[in-house]
Amino acid sequence: METKRKALGKGLEQLFTNERIDFDNFEKGLVEESRPNEIKEIKLSEIRSNPYQPRKIFDDESLQELADSIKEHGVVQPVIVKKSIKGYELVAGERRTRACRIAGLKTVPAVIKDFNDQEMMEIALIENIQRENLNPIEEAMAYDAIIHSYNLTQEDVAKKFGKSRTYITNLLGLLKLPEETRKYVEEKKLSMSHARALSKLEDKDEINRLAAKIVDEGLNVRAIENIARDINSPKKLTLPHKNVNSKYSIYEDIMREKIGTKVKITNKKIEIPFSSAKELEKILEILKIEVDN
């Protein structure tokens, strides 16, 4: 195990400890510790995508913005690759590589390292979780892969990635959604809050029906939660009107997605419940509020 830790380097060692993972420091350290023969300009045509890349959908507008920045400032950080039988396999830097192609570049600076398949998967997962703004389904699959690869608990993962335990639990719950509904989430037609409410249901046909209803009619999250509660209870009630929510519901939903716990907004007051001092600290950390001890 000790040999494995050293092979992974300082960044990936954190997966085996209680340290919080920081991909920026890992990548920076990788570049700084590289020997001169491990950093070179390589042809973009020789680079193939990481087969363990968790991101399946790339935003064209965001890639174009990155391409424009690369045209103006160049590639600030090298990508990470490993030598393969023919050319190179990308380990980290998928968006940079795609943006370089859009910008018309022929080569890209790269750090060449001899990572194995397990390490390639780990690095791709960590980079995407911390940097690349995955959609909720992709993010959930990335956390799930890390949990099963290292036999971690949801609490372990929450600590390592600076999330609340509730956030991780709710996110992983999305993986129970049927494929049709998951596709709506991936295409950003359903918010994470909508998807989380739907994940409380058991009947896949009912989930797909409600998902389509949300997309077609714009039902808010509170209405879906009411429907889910009614379906799961012995007594079924009438489908609530989509506008029964308070005028602050949209802000409650946004804040709940941000901090991973229920938020109630009434006139001139925001209520954020917490169950322990540790959960309060996590909420303050997510909101970037520093407390001087």
C-alpha positions in Angstrom: 0.0 0.0 0.0 2.9 2.4 0.9 4.4 1.8 -2.5 1.1 2.5 -4.2 0.8 5.8 -2.2 4.2 7.0 -3.3 3.5 6.1 -6.9 0.3 8.2 -6.9 2.1 11.3 -5.8 1.2 13.9 -3.2 -2.2 14.7 -4.6 -3.7 11.3 -4.9 -2.2 10.2 -1.6 -5.0 12.3 -0.1 -7.5 9.6 -1.2 -6.0 7.3 1.5 -5.9 9.9 4.3 -8.2 12.4 6.0 -6.7 15.3 4.0 -9.0 17.4 1.8 -8.2 16.9 -1.9 -6.9 19.9 -3.8 -6.5 19.1 -7.5 -4.9 22.5 -8.3 -2.0 21.8 -5.9 -1.7 18.3 -7.2 -1.4 19.4 -10.8 1.0 22.3 -9.9 3.2 19.9 -7.9 3.2 17.4 -10.8 4.5 20.1 -13.1 7.1 21.4 -10.6 8.4 17.9 -9.8 8.6 16.8 -13.5 12.0 16.3 -15.1 12.8 18.3 -18.2 12.2 15.3 -20.5 8.7 14.9 -19.0 7.4 18.3 -20.3 7.2 18.9 -24.0 5.0 20.2 -26.8 3.1 17.4 -28.4 0.8 17.3 -31.4 -2.9 17.5 -30.6 -3.5 15.0 -33.4 -1.6 12.4 -31.3 -3.7 12.8 -28.2 -6.7 10.5 -27.5 -9.3 11.2 -24.8 -9.0 9.6 -21.3 -11.2 6.4 -21.5 -12.2 7.1 -17.9 -13.4 10.6 -18.5 -16.6 11.1 -16.5 -17.8 14.1 -18.5 -19.9 13.0 -21.4 -21.5 16.4 -22.3 -19.3 19.5 -23.1 -20.8 23.0 -23.3 -19.9 24.5 -26.7 -20.2 28.1 -25.5 -17.9 27.5 -22.5 -15.3 25.7 -24.7 -15.4 28.7 -27.1 -14.7 31.1 -24.3 -11.8 29.0 -23.2 -10.5 28.8 -26.8 -10.7 32.6 -27.1 -8.7 32.9 -23.8 -6.1 30.5 -25.1 -5.8 32.5 -28.3 -5.1 35.6 -26.3 -3.0 34.3 -23.4 -1.8 30.8 -24.5 -2.1 27.6 -22.6 -1.4 28.6 -19.0 -1.2 25.0 -17.5 0.1 22.0 -19.4 -2.2 19.0 -19.9 -1.2 15.7 -18.4 -0.8 12.7 -20.7 0.7 9.2 -20.7 2.5 7.6 -23.6 0.6 4.8 -25.4 1.4 2.4 -28.1 0.4 5.0 -30.7 0.6 8.6 -29.5 -0.7 9.7 -26.1 -3.7 9.2 -23.9 -5.0 12.2 -22.0 -5.0 11.9 -18.2 -6.2 15.4 -17.3 -7.0 18.5 -19.3 -9.9 17.4 -21.6 -11.4 20.9 -21.9 -8.1 22.6 -22.5 -7.3 20.0 -25.2 -10.7 20.5 -26.9 -10.4 24.3 -26.6 -6.9 24.2 -28.2 -8.3 22.4 -31.2 -11.0 25.0 -31.5 -8.4 27.8 -31.2 -6.6 26.3 -34.2 -3.5 25.2 -32.3 -1.5 22.3 -33.6 0.4 21.5 -30.4 -0.1 21.7 -26.6 2.3 21.7 -23.7 2.0 18.5 -21.8 3.5 16.7 -18.8 4.2 13.1 -19.8 3.8 10.6 -16.9 3.6 6.8 -16.8 0.2 6.5 -15.0 -1.6 3.1 -14.9 -5.3 2.7 -15.7 -6.4 3.0 -12.1 -4.5 6.2 -11.6 -5.9 7.7 -14.8 -9.4 7.1 -13.6 -8.7 8.6 -10.2 -7.1 11.8 -11.7 -9.9 12.2 -14.2 -12.5 11.9 -11.5 -10.9 14.3 -9.1 -10.2 16.9 -11.8 -13.7 16.9 -13.1 -15.3 17.0 -9.6 -13.2 20.0 -8.5 -12.8 21.9 -11.7 -15.1 21.1 -14.6 -18.6 21.9 -13.4 -20.1 18.4 -14.2 -23.8 18.1 -14.5 -25.4 16.5 -11.5 -25.6 13.0 -13.0 -21.9 13.0 -14.1 -20.9 14.4 -10.6 -22.9 11.7 -8.9 -21.3 8.9 -11.0 -17.9 10.4 -10.2 -18.5 10.3 -6.5 -20.0 6.8 -6.7 -16.9 5.6 -8.6 -14.6 7.0 -5.9 -16.7 5.5 -3.1 -16.5 2.0 -4.6 -12.9 2.3 -5.7 -11.7 3.1 -2.2 -14.5 1.7 0.0 -15.2 5.2 1.4 -18.3 6.3 3.2 -20.4 9.3 2.1 -19.0 11.2 5.1 -15.4 10.5 3.9 -16.2 11.8 0.5 -18.0 14.9 1.8 -14.9 15.8 3.9 -12.5 15.2 1.1 -14.3 17.4 -1.4 -15.6 20.1 1.0 -19.3 19.2 0.6 -22.0 18.6 3.1 -23.0 15.0 3.8 -26.5 15.9 2.8 -25.3 17.2 -0.6 -23.4 13.9 -1.3 -26.4 11.8 -0.2 -28.9 13.7 -2.3 -26.6 13.6 -5.3 -26.0 9.9 -5.1 -29.8 9.4 -4.9 -30.1 10.7 -8.5 -28.5 7.5 -9.7 -31.7 5.7 -8.9 -33.6 7.8 -11.5 -34.6 6.0 -14.7 -32.6 6.7 -17.9 -35.2 9.0 -19.5 -35.3 11.3 -16.5 -31.5 11.3 -16.0 -31.2 12.5 -19.6 -33.4 15.5 -18.7 -31.0 16.3 -15.9 -27.9 15.9 -18.1 -29.5 18.3 -20.7 -30.2 20.8 -17.9 -34.0 20.6 -18.5 -34.4 19.4 -14.9 -32.6 21.1 -12.0 -30.9 19.1 -9.3 -33.7 20.1 -6.9 -36.4 18.7 -9.2 -34.4 15.5 -9.8 -33.8 15.1 -6.0 -37.6 15.3 -5.4 -38.3 12.8 -8.1 -35.6 10.4 -6.7 -37.8 9.9 -3.6 -40.3 8.0 -5.8 -40.1 4.3 -6.5 -42.3 3.9 -9.6 -40.0 4.6 -12.7 -43.0 5.2 -15.0 -44.4 7.7 -12.5 -41.0 9.4 -12.3 -40.7 9.7 -16.1 -44.3 11.0 -16.3 -43.6 13.7 -13.7 -40.3 14.6 -15.3 -41.9 15.2 -18.6 -44.6 17.3 -16.8 -42.0 19.5 -15.2 -40.3 20.1 -18.5 -43.6 20.8 -20.3 -45.4 22.8 -17.7 -42.6 24.3 -15.5 -43.8 22.8 -12.2 -41.7 24.2 -9.3 -39.8 22.0 -6.9 -42.3 22.4 -4.0 -45.1 21.2 -6.1 -43.1 18.1 -7.1 -42.2 17.4 -3.4 -45.9 17.6 -2.5 -46.7 15.2 -5.3 -44.0 12.8 -4.2 -45.2 12.9 -0.6 -48.8 12.3 -1.6 -47.8 9.4 -3.9 -45.7 7.8 -1.1 -48.5 8.2 1.5 -51.5 5.9 1.7 -53.9 8.8 0.9 -53.4 10.4 -2.5 -54.4 14.0 -2.9 -55.2 16.2 -5.8 -52.3 17.3 -8.0 -51.3 20.8 -6.7 -51.3 23.8 -9.0 -47.9 24.7 -10.1 -48.1 28.2 -8.6 -49.1 27.3 -5.0 -45.6 28.1 -3.8 -44.5 31.2 -2.0 -42.9 34.0 -4.0 -39.6 33.0 -2.4 -39.6 29.4 -3.4 -37.2 29.8 -6.3 -34.6 31.4 -4.0 -35.1 28.6 -1.5 -34.5 26.0 -4.2 -31.3 27.8 -5.4 -29.9 28.1 -1.8 -30.8 24.4 -1.1 -28.9 23.3 -4.2 -25.9 25.4 -3.0 -25.6 24.3 0.6 -27.3 20.9 0.5 -30.0 21.4 3.2 -33.5 22.8 3.4 -33.8 26.6 3.5 -36.9 28.5 4.4 -37.4 32.2 3.4 -40.2 34.3 4.9 -40.6 38.0 4.8 -37.1 39.5 5.6 -35.8 36.3 7.2 -33.8 33.3 5.9 -33.8 30.1 8.1 -31.1 27.5 7.6 -31.6 24.5 10.0 -28.6 22.4 11.0 -28.3 19.3 13.2 -24.8 19.7 14.7 -21.9 22.1 15.1 -20.0 20.2 12.4 -22.9 20.7 9.9 -23.0 24.4 10.8 -19.3 24.6 10.1 -19.8 22.9 6.7 -22.6 25.4 5.8 -20.4 28.4 6.7 -17.6 26.9 4.7 -19.8 26.5 1.6 -21.0 30.1 2.0 -17.3 31.2 2.4 -18.0 32.7 5.8 -14.8 32.6 8.0 -15.2 32.6 11.8 -12.3 33.9 13.9 -11.8 31.4 16.7 
